[in-house]
Amino acid sequence: MRLVLACVGRLKAGAERDLVTRYLDRARAGGRQIGFTQVDMVEIGESTARRPEDRMAEEGAALVAAFPADAALVILDPRGQNLSSEAFTGWIRERRDGGVPAIYFVIGGADGLSGQVRSRATLLLAYGAATFPHQLVRVMAAEQLYRAVTILCGHPYHRA
């Protein structure tokens, strides 16, 4: 199974990119032994359209083009479900064990995600009701992927 963090916008060099890279590298290393063949990040360029609806449509079309038809999509959205790390890991385990070839964890642009992307969602996931900068959401998503891998491996990183 492939795990992919799919994001609108490019993360500049700095602390946030370093943390995302570190967590994805760790998840990649630990994930191989439990069936995760790849752990990657895909960045989609931000649209320069004037109207928010047009930006969301352009970004949405680029995202949808990046998703394989048989991938599960987790949309990060403050209106989504709040899952514990254990429940999140269980959700990933069910997809892995059910033969889903890839899970894409989607972080939209500043204007949000188009209906075209949202309609493909398998799960809407929230990190609480607060609004976070997209750079931090990437860090949190990468860390949660790493945490899920460690839980599945029985590694002591996660202590409930």
C-alpha positions as CSV (number, residue, x, y, z in Angstrom):
1,M,0.0,0.0,0.0
2,R,1.1,3.5,-0.8
3,L,0.6,6.4,1.7
4,V,0.6,9.9,0.1
5,L,0.3,13.3,1.6
6,A,-1.2,15.4,-1.3
7,C,-1.1,19.1,-0.7
8,V,-2.0,22.3,-2.6
9,G,1.0,24.7,-2.4
10,R,4.7,24.1,-2.1
11,L,6.3,24.1,1.3
12,K,9.3,26.3,1.4
13,A,12.6,25.3,2.9
14,G,12.6,25.7,6.7
15,A,11.5,24.1,9.9
16,E,8.1,22.9,8.7
17,R,9.6,21.2,5.6
18,D,12.3,19.6,7.7
19,L,9.7,18.2,10.1
20,V,7.5,16.8,7.3
21,T,10.5,15.2,5.7
22,R,11.7,13.7,8.9
23,Y,8.3,12.2,9.8
24,L,7.7,10.8,6.2
25,D,11.2,9.4,6.2
26,R,10.6,7.6,9.5
27,A,7.2,6.4,8.3
28,R,8.8,5.1,5.1
29,A,11.5,3.2,7.0
30,G,9.1,1.6,9.5
31,G,6.3,1.1,7.0
32,R,8.2,-1.3,4.7
33,Q,7.9,-4.2,7.2
34,I,4.1,-3.8,7.6
35,G,3.1,-3.5,3.9
36,F,3.5,0.2,3.1
37,T,5.6,0.2,-0.1
38,Q,5.8,4.0,-0.4
39,V,5.3,7.0,1.8
40,D,5.4,10.2,-0.2
41,M,4.3,13.8,-0.5
42,V,2.9,15.3,-3.7
43,E,2.6,19.1,-4.0
44,I,0.2,20.7,-6.4
45,G,0.9,24.3,-7.4
46,E,-1.5,27.0,-6.1
47,S,-3.8,28.4,-8.8
48,T,-3.4,32.1,-9.8
49,A,-7.0,32.5,-10.8
50,R,-8.7,35.7,-9.5
51,R,-11.9,34.2,-8.1
52,P,-11.8,31.7,-5.2
53,E,-14.2,29.3,-7.1
54,D,-11.9,29.3,-10.0
55,R,-8.8,28.7,-7.8
56,M,-10.5,25.8,-6.1
57,A,-11.7,24.3,-9.4
58,E,-8.1,24.5,-10.9
59,E,-6.5,23.1,-7.8
60,G,-9.2,20.4,-7.5
61,A,-8.6,19.3,-11.1
62,A,-4.9,19.0,-10.5
63,L,-5.5,17.0,-7.3
64,V,-8.0,14.6,-8.9
65,A,-5.5,14.0,-11.8
66,A,-2.9,12.9,-9.2
67,F,-5.2,10.4,-7.5
68,P,-5.4,6.8,-8.8
69,A,-9.1,5.8,-9.3
70,D,-8.8,3.0,-6.7
71,A,-7.2,5.2,-4.0
72,A,-8.9,6.0,-0.7
73,L,-9.0,9.8,0.0
74,V,-8.7,11.3,3.4
75,I,-9.6,15.0,3.3
76,L,-8.3,17.1,6.1
77,D,-11.2,19.4,7.0
78,P,-12.2,21.0,10.3
79,R,-15.8,19.7,9.7
80,G,-14.6,16.1,9.6
81,Q,-14.4,13.5,12.3
82,N,-12.0,13.8,15.2
83,L,-10.3,10.4,15.5
84,S,-7.8,9.3,18.2
85,S,-4.5,8.1,16.9
86,E,-5.5,4.6,17.6
87,A,-8.8,4.9,15.7
88,F,-6.9,6.6,12.8
89,T,-4.5,3.7,12.8
90,G,-7.3,1.2,12.8
91,W,-8.9,3.0,9.8
92,I,-5.6,2.7,7.9
93,R,-5.2,-0.9,9.0
94,E,-8.6,-1.8,7.6
95,R,-7.8,-0.3,4.2
96,R,-4.4,-1.9,4.1
97,D,-5.8,-5.3,5.1
98,G,-8.7,-4.9,2.7
99,G,-6.4,-4.5,-0.3
100,V,-6.7,-0.7,-0.9
101,P,-3.6,0.1,-3.0
102,A,-3.2,3.7,-1.8
103,I,-4.4,6.3,0.7
104,Y,-4.1,9.9,-0.2
105,F,-4.2,12.4,2.7
106,V,-5.4,15.7,1.1
107,I,-4.7,19.2,2.3
108,G,-6.4,21.9,0.2
109,G,-5.4,25.4,-0.6
110,A,-6.3,28.6,1.2
111,D,-9.8,28.7,-0.4
112,G,-10.5,25.0,0.5
113,L,-11.2,22.1,-1.7
114,S,-13.6,21.9,-4.7
115,G,-16.7,19.7,-4.7
116,Q,-14.9,17.6,-7.3
117,V,-12.3,16.6,-4.7
118,R,-14.7,16.5,-1.7
119,S,-17.0,14.1,-3.6
120,R,-14.2,11.6,-3.8
121,A,-13.5,11.6,-0.1
122,T,-13.5,8.3,1.8
123,L,-13.0,10.0,5.1
124,L,-13.2,13.7,6.3
125,L,-10.7,14.0,9.1
126,A,-10.4,17.0,11.5
127,Y,-7.6,17.9,13.9
128,G,-10.2,19.8,16.0
129,A,-12.4,22.8,15.3
130,A,-9.5,25.3,15.3
131,T,-8.0,26.6,12.0
132,F,-4.3,25.8,11.6
133,P,-1.8,27.1,9.0
134,H,-1.5,24.7,6.2
135,Q,2.2,24.2,6.9
136,L,1.4,23.0,10.5
137,V,-1.3,20.8,9.2
138,R,1.2,19.1,7.0
139,V,3.5,18.5,9.9
140,M,0.6,17.1,12.0
141,A,-0.5,14.9,9.2
142,A,3.0,13.6,8.6
143,E,3.5,13.0,12.3
144,Q,0.2,11.1,12.5
145,L,1.2,8.9,9.6
146,Y,4.4,8.1,11.4
147,R,2.6,7.5,14.6
148,A,0.2,5.1,12.8
149,V,3.1,3.2,11.4
150,T,4.7,2.9,14.9
151,I,1.4,1.7,16.4
152,L,1.1,-1.0,13.7
153,C,4.7,-2.0,14.3
154,G,4.3,-2.2,18.1
155,H,7.0,0.5,18.5
156,P,7.0,2.4,21.8
157,Y,6.8,5.8,20.1
158,H,3.1,6.0,20.8
159,R,2.2,5.9,24.5
160,A,-1.5,6.3,25.2
